[in-house]
Amino acid sequence: MTLLIKRNLLSTSRFRKDIKSIDKLIQLEAFDVATILCSDISSPSHKIKKLTGYKKIYRVVVLKDYRMIYTYTETEIILLRIAHRKEIYKNLEI
């Protein structure tokens, strides 16, 4: 039996700045993806991958062309960045 832990959702000021600059549809999908992560951190449907060179930093796909960068603890999901896949990894500051 798998025990699902409901985590709290937090975001950095950088994430909040990023999300304000993207389309409303992408914002809504990002919220849906983050909500799912809060309940199931290993959701296979979102193509989650660990970022190479970082400890406990992951990316998740949002609407095919966007990536959301996050980390998590036992009780929290912390959203760090969101941007188009061509831009997210350039000068990635976490």
Helices and strands as residue ranges (DSSP letters): E 8-11, H 13-20, H 24-39, G 44-46, E 49-50, E 58-62, E 66-72, E 76-84
